[in-house]
Amino acid sequence: MKRLSTVVVVIFFSCLSLLGCTKDSREIDNQVYSLVIGCDKGICNKMRVTVQFPVYKTASNGNSGNDKNSNGSSQGVSNNGNTLFETVEAPSVLEALNLLGSATTRRISLVHTKTIIISEAVAKEGVEDYLAPISRFRETRRIMQVVICRGSAEEFIKNNNTLIGESTAKAMELASTQANYSGYFPEQTFQEFYTGVISPYKQSYAVYAGLNEFKKLQPLDKSGSLPLDSNEIFSSMLKTQYNRPPGEMPRSGNRKIEFMGVAIFNGSKMVGTLNAYETRYLLMVSGKFQRGFFTLEDEQSKGEAIVVDMRLGRRPKISTHFADGIPIINVKLNIEADIGAIQSRIPYEDLDKIEELNQTIEQLIQRGVSDVIRKTQQEYNTDVFGFGKKVARSFFTVTEFEEYNWLKHYKDAKINVEVDANVRRTGIMFKSSPIRNNEDTITSEGD
């Protein structure tokens, strides 16, 4: 009994000592949780930081802070009534939060931050001063997305709203998952981005984004064919490759934000970009491509398209070796595809023609992947594919590999690409029937 009493007393005093661990605990309602952090170059200080955070309670008049300031400024105005944004210039990202705390009623927390937006101007000069505090601070989430935006990050955040649903946080999460359905941009977390910046095996990339002002879409006349104020017939030729930067898509709508392509980094500095299709090929080699529709020009009927839904059949096989001091890298891709449309009505579903379609797909992917690899070697000399991890196996120690300096020798590597494509399904149709009108004559094969 005495022993039991001793155990109880020890447990009691242990519980009292553990109460000290709750010293930094905070009530949920005493904090405001940022959704987005934006980083621009400052004018009065080193950097300009913009924070977007949600509104907890809608105002009684229904405006939820939507009214402009008395001087007509839109600073701090909510987007779509459910978020606010604040901008301040500061010497560092973390001190910017302290400075904003002097103008807000709640402490700003980074625990639920979804995205960090960095302007292209900052990225080209180097992001190390912006990454250092974020990577060390315990509140930041390593799964938040890294985005490089054309123009100002502050202006980008002002247009970060949702028109479908009420939750901006959920809209941001769903927007990033669109990469899984198209491959036009990657899902790149802060952990992956920061690892690439400091890694000797590879270099980093981030999502490339921009704002669309809806000025690229030519309006049609009343007949629905010619652009207004034009006497010329605009060619509607088939364009199978989308190579416009974000913000240049010919479209109209409400949400201005576009994610399209990737920003390529050499160390902490942005050195170039890849467009939407080049990003798809990057993701294929990296094993991250989920699926996406590709439009091919029909070789037997020029000007008409074949649409296929492509995906990786299995992870890419990458092997490396050295020959005469030159690194040789062999990349083998396995692509599976489903037929989405055949505009020419040529029966590519037949077994004797489906092999032609397989070869067309193989040539497209092989040419596209080779061009992207060549671009990263000759123009940027940046191994965003992560080939260095495979090349490192040819060295006995990590020290030998680091002394070799793979990132410097990436441009010297000879990289061979092999593609094996298989059309697995033809959709819900097993044959393309010809289109007939009242002038067609049907004849049998025996006639």
C-alpha positions in Angstrom: 0.0 0.0 0.0 2.9 2.3 0.8 4.4 1.6 -2.6 1.2 2.4 -4.3 0.9 5.7 -2.5 4.4 6.6 -3.6 3.6 5.9 -7.2 0.5 8.1 -7.0 2.4 11.0 -5.5 5.1 10.7 -8.2 2.5 10.7 -10.9 0.8 13.8 -9.3 3.9 15.9 -9.2 4.9 14.7 -12.7 1.6 16.1 -14.0 2.2 19.4 -12.2 5.6 19.7 -13.9 4.1 18.9 -17.3 1.8 21.9 -17.0 4.7 24.1 -18.0 4.6 22.6 -21.5 1.3 24.6 -22.1 3.0 27.9 -21.6 2.8 28.8 -25.2 -0.7 27.5 -25.8 -3.2 29.9 -27.4 -6.9 29.9 -27.9 -8.0 29.3 -31.4 -10.2 32.4 -31.5 -7.3 34.6 -30.3 -5.3 34.1 -33.5 -6.0 34.7 -37.2 -4.6 32.1 -39.6 -3.0 33.3 -42.8 -3.9 31.5 -46.0 -1.3 33.1 -48.4 1.9 35.0 -47.9 3.1 37.2 -50.8 6.7 38.5 -51.2 7.7 41.5 -53.3 10.7 43.8 -53.5 10.3 46.7 -51.0 10.7 50.4 -51.6 11.1 51.7 -48.1 12.6 48.5 -46.8 14.1 45.2 -48.1 10.8 43.4 -48.8 7.1 43.9 -49.1 5.0 41.2 -47.5 1.3 40.7 -48.1 -0.8 38.3 -45.9 -4.3 37.1 -46.8 -6.4 35.7 -43.9 -10.0 34.7 -43.5 -12.9 36.7 -41.9 -14.3 34.9 -38.9 -17.7 36.4 -38.8 -19.8 38.2 -41.4 -20.7 41.8 -40.6 -24.4 42.5 -39.8 -24.8 44.6 -43.0 -23.6 41.6 -45.1 -20.6 43.5 -46.5 -18.0 41.7 -44.3 -15.5 44.5 -44.8 -16.2 44.9 -48.5 -16.6 48.6 -48.3 -13.7 50.8 -49.4 -11.8 53.1 -47.1 -13.0 56.7 -46.9 -10.2 57.8 -49.3 -11.3 55.2 -51.9 -8.4 52.9 -51.3 -9.0 49.1 -51.5 -6.2 48.3 -49.0 -7.4 45.6 -46.6 -10.6 45.0 -48.4 -11.9 41.4 -48.4 -12.0 39.3 -51.5 -15.5 38.0 -52.1 -16.4 38.9 -48.6 -14.6 36.1 -46.8 -10.9 37.1 -46.7 -8.8 40.2 -45.9 -5.3 41.1 -47.0 -2.7 43.4 -45.3 0.6 44.6 -46.8 3.6 45.9 -45.0 7.3 46.6 -45.8 9.8 45.0 -43.4 13.4 43.7 -43.2 12.2 40.1 -43.0 9.2 37.9 -43.4 8.8 37.1 -39.7 9.2 40.7 -38.5 6.5 41.6 -41.1 4.1 39.5 -39.1 5.0 41.4 -35.9 4.5 44.7 -37.7 1.1 43.6 -39.0 0.2 42.6 -35.5 0.3 46.2 -34.5 -2.6 46.9 -36.9 -4.7 43.7 -36.3 -6.7 42.5 -33.3 -5.4 39.0 -33.4 -1.9 37.3 -33.6 -1.2 36.2 -37.2 -0.3 32.5 -37.3 1.3 30.5 -40.2 0.0 27.1 -39.1 -2.6 26.9 -41.8 -0.8 28.8 -44.6 -1.6 27.2 -48.0 0.7 29.0 -50.4 3.6 31.3 -50.6 3.6 33.7 -53.6 6.9 35.1 -54.8 7.1 37.7 -57.5 9.2 37.0 -60.6 11.3 40.0 -59.9 12.3 38.6 -56.5 12.8 35.1 -57.8 15.3 36.3 -60.5 17.4 38.1 -57.8 17.3 35.2 -55.4 14.8 33.8 -52.8 17.3 32.7 -50.1 16.5 35.7 -47.8 12.8 34.8 -48.1 13.2 31.0 -47.6 15.6 31.1 -44.7 13.1 32.3 -42.0 10.2 30.2 -43.4 12.2 27.0 -43.5 13.4 27.5 -39.9 10.2 28.8 -38.3 8.2 26.0 -36.5 4.8 27.3 -37.5 5.3 27.0 -41.2 3.9 24.0 -43.1 6.3 22.1 -45.3 3.3 21.0 -47.5 2.4 24.6 -48.6 2.6 25.3 -52.3 5.3 27.6 -53.8 4.2 29.8 -56.6 6.2 32.3 -58.7 3.9 34.9 -60.2 4.3 37.3 -63.1 4.0 40.9 -61.9 3.3 41.8 -58.3 2.6 39.2 -55.6 0.4 41.8 -53.8 -1.8 42.3 -56.9 -1.9 38.5 -57.4 -3.2 38.0 -53.8 -5.8 40.8 -54.3 -7.3 38.7 -57.0 -7.1 35.4 -55.1 -10.8 34.8 -54.5 -13.3 32.0 -55.0 -16.4 32.2 -57.1 -17.5 28.6 -56.5 -18.3 28.0 -52.9 -17.5 30.2 -49.9 -14.2 28.8 -48.6 -11.1 30.4 -50.1 -8.9 27.9 -48.3 -10.7 24.9 -49.9 -10.7 26.7 -53.3 -6.9 27.0 -53.0 -6.4 23.4 -52.1 -8.7 22.3 -55.0 -6.9 24.6 -57.4 -3.6 22.9 -56.7 -5.0 19.5 -57.3 -6.0 20.5 -60.9 -2.4 19.6 -61.7 -3.4 15.9 -61.4 -6.0 16.3 -64.2 -3.9 18.2 -66.8 -0.2 18.2 -65.9 0.0 21.8 -67.1 1.7 22.7 -63.7 3.0 20.6 -60.8 2.0 20.2 -57.2 5.2 21.5 -55.7 5.4 21.7 -51.9 7.8 24.0 -50.0 9.7 20.9 -48.7 10.4 19.8 -52.3 11.3 23.3 -53.5 13.6 24.0 -50.6 15.3 20.6 -50.9 16.0 21.3 -54.6 17.6 24.6 -53.7 20.1 23.1 -51.3 20.6 19.7 -53.0 23.7 18.5 -54.9 21.6 16.0 -56.8 19.0 18.2 -58.5 17.7 21.7 -58.9 14.4 23.2 -58.1 11.3 24.5 -59.9 8.0 26.1 -58.8 4.6 26.6 -60.2 4.4 29.6 -62.6 1.3 31.8 -62.4 -0.1 35.0 -63.7 -3.2 37.2 -63.9 -5.4 37.2 -67.0 -6.9 40.5 -67.9 -9.2 38.8 -70.6 -7.8 40.8 -73.5 -6.5 38.0 -75.6 -9.9 36.5 -76.7 -11.1 38.1 -80.0 -14.8 38.9 -79.8 -17.0 37.5 -82.5 -19.5 39.4 -84.6 -23.3 38.8 -84.6 -22.9 35.9 -87.0 -20.6 34.2 -84.7 -17.7 33.9 -87.1 -15.6 37.0 -87.7 -14.0 39.2 -85.0 -15.7 42.5 -84.5 -14.3 45.5 -86.6 -12.5 43.2 -88.9 -12.9 42.4 -92.6 -10.3 39.6 -92.6 -11.1 36.0 -92.1 -9.0 34.7 -89.2 -7.5 31.3 -89.7 -8.9 28.7 -87.4 -6.0 26.3 -88.0 -5.4 23.4 -85.6 -2.8 24.2 -82.9 -1.9 21.2 -80.9 0.7 22.7 -78.6 -0.2 25.3 -76.0 2.9 27.4 -75.4 1.5 30.7 -73.9 2.7 31.9 -70.5 0.2 32.2 -67.6 -2.1 35.2 -68.0 -2.0 35.0 -71.8 -4.7 32.3 -72.4 -7.4 33.5 -74.8 -10.4 33.2 -72.5 -13.0 35.3 -70.8 -14.5 34.8 -67.3 -14.3 36.0 -63.7 -11.3 34.5 -61.9 -8.1 36.1 -63.2 -5.6 33.7 -61.7 -3.9 31.1 -64.0 -1.4 28.4 -63.1 0.5 27.4 -66.2 4.0 25.9 -66.5 7.0 26.0 -64.1 9.7 28.5 -63.1 13.2 26.9 -63.3 15.8 27.7 -60.7 19.6 27.5 -60.5 20.3 27.5 -56.8 18.1 30.2 -55.4 17.7 32.3 -58.6 15.1 31.8 -61.3 16.7 31.4 -64.6 13.8 30.5 -67.0 10.5 28.9 -67.5 8.9 25.9 -69.1 5.5 26.2 -70.8 2.5 23.9 -70.2 3.4 21.1 -72.6 7.1 21.2 -71.5 5.9 20.9 -67.9 4.0 17.7 -68.9 7.2 16.2 -70.3 9.1 17.2 -67.1 6.5 15.5 -64.9 6.6 12.3 -67.1 10.3 11.9 -66.6 10.0 12.7 -62.9 7.2 10.1 -62.5 4.7 12.7 -61.3 2.5 13.0 -64.4 -1.0 11.7 -63.5 -3.0 12.2 -66.7 -4.0 14.8 -69.3 -5.6 15.2 -72.8 -3.2 15.5 -75.7 -4.4 16.7 -79.2 -2.5 15.2 -82.1 -2.9 16.2 -85.7 -4.2 13.3 -87.9 -1.4 12.4 -90.3 -3.9 11.0 -92.7 -6.3 13.9 -92.6 -4.4 17.2 -92.1 -6.1 19.9 -90.1 -8.2 17.4 -88.0 -7.4 16.2 -84.6 -7.1 13.0 -82.6 -7.6 13.5 -78.9 -6.1 11.0 -76.4 -6.1 10.8 -72.6 -2.5 9.9 -71.6 -1.1 8.7 -68.4 2.0 6.9 -67.2 1.7 3.1 -67.4 4.4 2.6 -64.9 7.2 4.7 -63.3 9.9 5.7 -65.7 13.1 3.5 -65.8 16.3 5.6 -65.6 19.7 4.0 -65.8 23.1 5.7 -65.8 26.8 4.9 -66.5 29.9 6.7 -67.6 31.7 6.2 -71.0 35.0 8.0 -71.5 34.2 10.3 -68.6 30.9 11.4 -70.1 27.7 10.5 -68.1 25.2 8.5 -70.2 21.6 8.5 -69.0 18.9 6.2 -70.5 15.3 7.1 -69.9 12.5 4.7 -70.8 8.9 5.9 -70.5 5.8 3.7 -70.6 2.7 5.6 -71.7 -0.9 4.4 -71.8 -3.7 6.2 -73.6 -7.4 6.2 -74.2 -8.9 7.5 -77.4 -11.1 10.6 -76.7 -12.0 11.7 -80.2 -11.2 11.1 -83.9 -12.4 14.0 -85.9 -11.6 12.4 -89.3 -13.7 9.3 -88.5 -10.8 7.1 -89.6 -11.2 3.8 -87.8 -8.0 3.9 -85.7 -9.7 1.6 -83.2 -9.1 -1.3 -85.7 -6.2 -3.5 -84.7 -4.4 -2.9 -88.0 -4.5 0.9 -87.4 -4.1 1.2 -83.7 -0.4 0.5 -84.1 -0.1 3.6 -86.3 -1.6 5.6 -83.4 0.8 4.1 -80.9 3.8 5.1 -83.1 2.4 8.7 -83.5 2.1 9.0 -79.7 5.6 7.5 -79.2 7.1 10.0 -81.7 5.3 13.0 -80.0 6.4 12.1 -76.5 10.0 11.2 -77.5 10.4 14.4 -79.4 8.9 16.5 -76.6 10.9 15.0 -73.8 14.1 15.2 -75.8 13.5 18.9 -76.6 12.8 19.7 -72.9 15.9 17.9 -71.7 18.0 19.7 -74.4 16.5 23.0 -73.3 17.4 22.5 -69.6 20.9 21.5 -70.6 21.8 24.1 -73.2 19.8 27.1 -72.0 19.6 26.7 -68.3 22.1 23.9 -67.3 19.7 22.9 -64.5 18.9 19.3 -63.6 15.2 19.7 -62.6 14.6 16.0 -63.5 16.7 14.8 -60.6 19.1 12.7 -62.7 21.8 13.3 -60.2 20.3 10.8 -57.8 20.9 8.1 -60.4 24.3 9.3 -61.4 25.4 9.3 -57.8 25.3 5.5 -57.8 28.3 5.5 -60.0 30.4 7.0 -57.2 31.7 5.1 -54.2 31.2 7.9 -51.6 29.1 11.0 -51.3 32.3 13.1 -51.0 33.4 11.8 -54.5 30.1 12.7 -56.0 30.1 16.2 -54.4 33.7 16.8 -55.6 32.6 15.8 -59.2 29.9 18.6 -59.0 27.1 17.0 -61.0 25.1 20.3 -61.3 28.1 21.8 -63.2 28.4 18.7 -65.5 24.7 18.2 -66.2 25.1 20.0 -69.6 27.7 17.5 -70.7 25.5 14.4 -70.2 24.2 12.4 -73.1 20.6 11.5 -72.5 18.7 8.9 -74.5 14.9 8.8 -74.5 12.8 5.7 -75.4 9.0 5.7 -75.3 6.7 2.7 -75.4 3.0 3.7 -75.9 -0.1 1.6 -75.8 -3.7 2.7 -76.6 -5.6 0.7 -74.0 -9.2 1.9 -74.5 -11.3 3.5 -77.3 -13.9 5.2 -75.0 -17.5 4.0 -75.1 -17.3 3.6 -78.9 -15.5 0.6 -80.6 -15.7 2.0 -84.1 -15.9 5.5 -85.8 -18.8 5.4 -88.2 -18.8 7.8 -91.1 -21.1 10.8 -91.2 -23.8 10.5 -93.9 -26.1 13.0 -95.5 -28.9 12.6 -98.0 -26.6 12.5 -101.0 -24.5 9.6 -99.8 -24.8 6.3 -101.6 -24.1 3.1 -99.6 -22.4 0.4 -101.6 -21.4 -3.1 -100.5 -17.8 -4.4 -100.8 -18.8 -6.8 -103.6 -20.0 -4.0 -106.0 
